[in-house]
Structures are given as structure tokens and as C-alpha cells.
């Protein structure tokens, strides 16, 4: 039975649609689940990236090292912000940033390392964060598909990284229809981002005793209209009610795939527990296997095209790891909505 959302109509007719009661509640639920304090929600994943970049005082032309083997939604906001995207290679067995390649790409202009956790499979966090500290370069964990994934027993967003960013768009968990969140290790950056998320406005002094906009409330920093609405926040709270069950279903689906595909190489490593947004395997015949699974009724896919293939990012560099991974990677459906039956026909 579909879940009933009784508060939707009340919110619509309440006159309070903007970030408020449910926004605060959703952030509280997220913080409690991940195990962090300095978390804020946003109205989209792209705006979460923009707020984080602005809080870090990144400037037009600054270099950011990032992975081409990720969702376009991860890298496009970097480009539109005006950063120079510098591609680093990936581990051909995991699809995540190769620490050695990241280190090789560092120049005096490098101002950020953007570390994608590919399709929910956490990357080499300790190694990448160590490089960031060595060169005094902030690291952002790109958790676009990694909510609920774990590294060494801790959830993504609570891995000691400077900043972590999440997407709650329609195909993610939790789903808020659209939305995102940012986690800051540094409380000062968090407090700065809180203002930036809301046009730089200090709401506690924004209006005077007559309810008029107060001339004494100066706006002294850049900002965005990036707060999440009450409707989206409420939907997020409802999904968080069931988040452990949803993640457990995905883990169960992954267990079923493992039983059926004995001996097939996956993206898993001992130190990680993926959220199994998808079940990732490395194939010796990518196209043949994709078509075979589809014939059986399972929509297998390569998911993401390497972003370095898109001309908007400039010349496509040769990267052996990206080529080796992309040529073999196959994603099998594994979401909470999926009913596993390997014997069914299409």
C-alpha cells in the first residue's frame, strides 16, 4: 500500500511553505542518522555544491581535482561555478579516485579535491584526506549516491572529511523529490554556509518591531536562495521513518545477486559497506552481459559516461584507469523497490 502523507495538505494551506518546522526536523533526522552536528539541507544537490564552494571562498579559475567517472550532476556545478576541472584517474577495480593520480595532478593552483564515491561504493577516504592535509587542500566527499554507505564502520558524511555533500533527488535515498545536504567538519564554515544558503540574511534581526525589513540588518556576504521547502522537508522526514528498512532491502537484494553471480568481480572492498544503490560488477563482456540481463527483465546499465568525454569540459585526456573501468563496469538493479528473481524472463 502507498504510504499516506497526511501533512501535505496542511502544509499547502498553512501559509508556511518555506523552510521552517519540517526543515529543522529533517536536518535533525539526517544529523542523528549520520552521527554529525554541522549539517544543513538545501533545495537541490547543485545548490549544495555551490554553497559549499562559496563557503570555501573558491574563486573563478581555481583548480579542482575531480573524477570523470561520476554523475554529470557532480561535475557540472564545478564548471558553472567557474572552476578549472582537472581530471584524475580512477582505480580500474573500484571506479573511485586513484590517490596516486590525485597527488600527481596537484599544482600551485589546486584549491579543492572533489572525491566521488562511485554509485554508493566509498572510495579511498583515508588516502585522499591525507593528501589534502599534506598540501592544505580541502576535500569534499561527493556522496551524490552514497547516503547510508559506510567506510570502516562510519556512515558517509562522518568520515573526517572537510565537507560532505548529499543528493536527495528522486532516484536517491532519502528521496525528497529534489534536495541536498552539506556536512561541515568546521563549525565556522557551517555557520557561514547557513547565511549563504539564505541570501546572507540573518533572520533573527531581518525585520523590525513593525514587521518591516530592518535597515540595521546588513547583508555582508554573498548568498543563494537554497533553503529546502516544507513540502520537500516533510517528504524527507517520512522517508527517514523507513530509511533503515529501505537500506536493509537493498542489502538483501545485493546478497541475492552474490548468490546468483558467484565468482563475478564486484566493486566491494573489506573496509566499505555500500548502500547498494546499484549492485556493481566488472564484466568481461559488458555489452553482451547488459543485453543478456535485459532479456531476462533486469535493466542492467553502464550508468554514467565518463564526464571527460563531454566537450564542455575541454580536451579528453587519456586515462588508463577510467578506460579499464568503464569498459567493464555493469550496474544491476538493487534498489529497495526491486524484487529479485533471476529466473524470470522479460
C-alpha positions in Angstrom: 0.0 0.0 0.0 1.3 3.5 -0.8 2.3 5.5 2.2 -0.2 8.2 3.2 1.4 11.7 3.7 -1.3 13.4 5.9 0.6 16.7 6.5 0.9 17.6 2.8 -2.5 19.3 2.6 -2.0 21.0 6.0 1.3 22.4 4.8 -0.1 23.6 1.5 -2.8 25.6 3.3 -0.8 26.7 6.3 0.8 29.8 4.7 4.2 28.5 5.8 5.7 26.8 2.8 9.3 28.0 3.2 12.0 26.4 5.3 10.7 26.0 8.8 9.4 23.4 11.2 9.8 20.4 8.9 13.1 21.8 7.5 14.6 21.8 11.0 13.1 18.3 11.7 14.6 16.8 8.5 18.0 18.2 9.3 17.8 16.8 12.8 16.9 13.4 11.5 19.7 13.4 9.0 22.2 14.5 11.6 21.1 11.8 14.0 21.4 9.1 11.4 24.8 10.1 10.1 26.2 11.0 13.5 27.2 14.6 12.9 26.2 18.1 14.1 27.1 20.7 11.4 24.5 19.7 8.7 22.3 21.9 6.6 19.8 20.9 3.9 19.4 22.6 0.5 16.8 22.7 -2.2 19.0 20.8 -4.6 22.2 18.9 -4.9 23.7 21.5 -7.3 22.9 24.3 -4.9 24.6 22.3 -2.1 27.8 22.3 -4.2 27.5 26.0 -4.9 27.0 26.9 -1.3 30.0 24.7 -0.2 32.3 26.2 -2.9 31.3 29.7 -1.9 31.9 29.0 1.8 35.4 27.8 0.9 36.0 31.2 -0.8 36.9 29.4 -4.1 37.4 31.9 -7.0 37.0 31.8 -10.7 39.8 29.8 -12.4 40.8 27.9 -9.2 41.7 24.3 -10.0 39.6 21.4 -8.6 40.8 17.8 -8.9 37.9 15.5 -9.6 36.9 12.2 -11.1 35.5 11.9 -14.6 33.9 8.6 -13.5 30.9 10.1 -11.8 27.4 11.5 -12.3 27.4 14.6 -14.5 25.4 16.3 -11.7 28.6 16.2 -9.6 31.0 17.9 -12.0 28.8 20.3 -13.9 28.3 22.6 -10.9 32.1 22.9 -10.5 32.3 24.1 -14.1 29.4 26.5 -13.9 31.0 28.0 -10.7 34.0 28.9 -12.8 36.5 26.4 -11.5 39.0 24.7 -13.8 38.2 21.0 -13.7 41.3 18.8 -13.6 40.7 15.1 -14.1 42.4 12.5 -12.0 42.4 8.8 -12.9 40.4 6.1 -11.1 41.2 2.7 -9.7 40.2 0.3 -12.6 38.7 -2.1 -10.0 36.6 0.4 -8.0 35.8 3.4 -10.2 36.9 5.8 -7.4 39.7 8.3 -7.4 43.2 6.8 -7.5 45.2 8.5 -4.7 48.5 8.4 -6.7 46.8 10.2 -9.6 45.3 12.8 -7.4 48.7 13.6 -6.0 50.3 13.8 -9.5 47.6 16.4 -10.5 48.3 18.9 -7.7 49.6 22.3 -8.8 50.1 25.6 -7.0 46.6 26.5 -8.4 44.8 23.5 -6.8 42.2 24.6 -4.3 40.0 21.6 -3.9 39.8 17.8 -4.2 36.3 16.6 -5.1 36.1 12.9 -4.1 33.3 10.9 -5.7 32.1 7.7 -4.0 31.0 5.8 -7.1 27.4 4.6 -7.2 27.5 4.2 -3.4 30.9 2.4 -3.2 33.1 4.5 -0.9 36.5 5.5 -2.3 39.9 5.6 -0.6 38.9 8.1 2.1 42.0 8.0 4.4 44.4 8.2 1.5 42.7 11.1 -0.2 42.2 13.0 3.0 45.8 12.5 3.9 46.8 14.1 0.6 44.5 17.0 1.3 46.1 17.6 4.7 49.6 17.3 3.3 49.0 20.0 0.7 46.5 22.1 2.8 43.8 21.5 0.2 40.2 21.0 1.3 38.5 17.7 0.4 34.8 17.4 -0.4 33.3 13.9 -0.2 30.8 13.7 -3.2 28.1 11.4 -1.7 25.7 12.0 -4.5 24.8 8.3 -4.5 26.3 7.3 -1.1 23.8 8.1 1.6 23.8 5.1 4.0 27.1 3.8 2.7 29.8 3.0 5.3 33.6 3.2 5.5 35.3 1.4 8.4 32.0 1.3 10.2 31.1 5.0 9.9 28.5 6.5 7.6 29.4 8.7 4.6 29.3 12.2 5.9 31.0 11.2 9.1 34.4 10.1 7.8 36.6 13.0 8.9 36.4 14.8 5.5 36.3 18.6 5.4 32.9 18.7 3.7 30.4 16.0 2.5 27.6 16.7 0.1 24.4 14.6 -0.5 21.7 14.4 -3.1 18.0 13.6 -2.2 16.8 13.9 -5.8 14.1 11.4 -7.0 16.4 8.4 -7.5 18.3 8.8 -4.2 17.8 7.9 -0.6 16.2 9.7 1.2 14.0 11.0 -1.7 12.7 14.5 -1.1 11.7 14.9 -4.8 14.6 17.3 -5.0 17.1 18.4 -2.4 20.5 18.0 -0.9 22.5 18.4 2.2 26.0 19.6 3.3 28.0 18.4 6.3 30.9 20.5 7.6 33.7 19.4 9.8 34.5 23.0 10.7 31.7 24.7 12.7 32.7 28.2 11.5 32.3 27.1 7.8 28.9 25.6 8.7 27.7 28.9 10.3 29.0 30.8 7.3 27.1 28.5 4.9 23.9 28.9 6.9 23.8 32.5 6.0 24.9 31.9 2.4 22.1 29.4 1.9 19.6 32.1 2.6 20.9 35.2 0.6 23.2 36.1 3.5 20.2 37.1 5.7 20.3 36.9 9.5 16.7 36.1 10.0 16.7 36.9 13.7 17.2 40.6 13.0 15.9 40.8 9.4 12.6 42.5 10.5 12.0 45.3 12.9 9.2 45.5 15.6 6.7 46.6 12.9 7.5 43.6 10.8 9.3 45.7 8.2 12.7 44.8 6.8 15.2 46.3 9.2 17.7 48.8 7.8 20.1 47.7 10.5 20.3 44.2 9.2 23.3 44.5 6.8 23.9 41.8 4.2 27.7 41.5 4.1 28.3 38.2 2.2 27.1 36.5 -1.0 24.3 34.1 -0.8 21.8 31.9 -2.6 18.1 31.1 -2.3 18.9 27.5 -1.4 16.7 26.6 1.5 14.5 23.4 1.2 10.7 23.9 1.2 8.5 22.5 3.9 6.9 20.1 1.4 10.2 18.6 0.4 11.4 18.5 4.0 8.3 16.7 5.2 8.6 14.1 2.5 12.2 13.6 3.6 11.1 13.1 7.2 8.6 10.5 6.1 11.3 8.6 4.1 13.6 8.8 7.1 11.0 6.9 9.1 11.8 3.9 6.9 15.4 4.5 6.0 16.9 1.6 7.8 14.3 -0.8 6.3 14.9 0.6 2.8 18.7 0.2 3.1 18.2 -3.3 4.5 16.2 -4.3 1.5 19.0 -3.1 -0.8 21.5 -5.1 1.2 19.2 -8.1 0.9 19.0 -7.7 -2.9 22.8 -7.5 -3.1 23.0 -10.7 -1.1 20.8 -12.4 -3.6 22.9 -11.1 -6.5 26.0 -12.5 -4.8 24.4 -15.9 -4.5 23.5 -15.9 -8.2 26.8 -14.5 -9.5 29.4 -16.5 -7.6 32.9 -15.6 -8.8 31.9 -12.4 -10.5 34.2 -9.5 -9.5 32.4 -6.7 -7.6 33.4 -3.2 -6.5 33.4 -4.1 -2.8 36.4 -3.8 -0.5 36.9 -5.0 3.0 36.7 -1.6 4.6 33.4 -0.5 2.9 29.7 -1.3 3.2 28.0 0.1 0.1 24.4 1.3 0.3 23.8 -0.9 -2.8 22.1 1.9 -4.7 23.1 -0.5 -7.5 25.0 -3.8 -7.5 28.2 -3.1 -9.3 30.2 -5.8 -11.2 33.1 -5.9 -13.6 32.3 -7.8 -16.7 34.5 -9.5 -19.4 31.7 -8.8 -21.9 30.0 -5.5 -20.9 27.5 -5.1 -23.7 26.8 -8.8 -24.0 26.1 -9.1 -20.3 23.9 -5.9 -20.3 21.8 -7.2 -23.1 21.6 -10.7 -21.5 20.3 -9.3 -18.2 17.8 -7.0 -20.0 16.4 -10.0 -21.9 15.7 -11.6 -18.5 13.9 -8.5 -17.4 16.7 -6.8 -15.4 17.6 -3.3 -16.6 21.4 -3.6 -16.4 23.3 -0.4 -17.4 26.7 1.3 -17.5 25.1 4.1 -15.5 27.5 7.0 -16.1 29.5 8.1 -19.2 33.0 9.4 -18.2 32.4 13.1 -17.9 35.7 13.7 -19.6 34.0 12.6 -22.9 31.9 15.8 -22.9 33.3 18.6 -24.9 32.1 21.2 -22.4 35.0 20.1 -20.1 37.6 20.6 -22.8 40.0 18.1 -24.2 39.6 14.4 -23.3 42.8 13.2 -21.6 43.8 9.5 -21.9 43.3 7.8 -18.5 44.0 4.1 -18.4 42.1 3.5 -15.2 38.9 5.2 -16.5 39.1 3.3 -19.7 39.6 -0.1 -18.0 36.8 0.5 -15.5 34.3 1.9 -18.0 34.9 -0.9 -20.4 34.0 -3.5 -17.7 31.5 -1.9 -15.3 27.9 -3.1 -15.3 25.3 -1.9 -12.8 22.5 -4.3 -11.8 19.2 -3.1 -10.2 19.4 -3.4 -6.4 17.1 -0.7 -5.0 14.6 -1.2 -2.3 11.8 -1.3 -4.9 13.4 -4.2 -6.7 12.1 -7.8 -6.4 14.9 -10.2 -7.2 14.1 -13.2 -9.3 16.9 -14.3 -11.6 14.8 -17.0 -13.3 12.2 -14.6 -14.6 12.0 -13.8 -18.3 11.5 -10.3 -19.7 
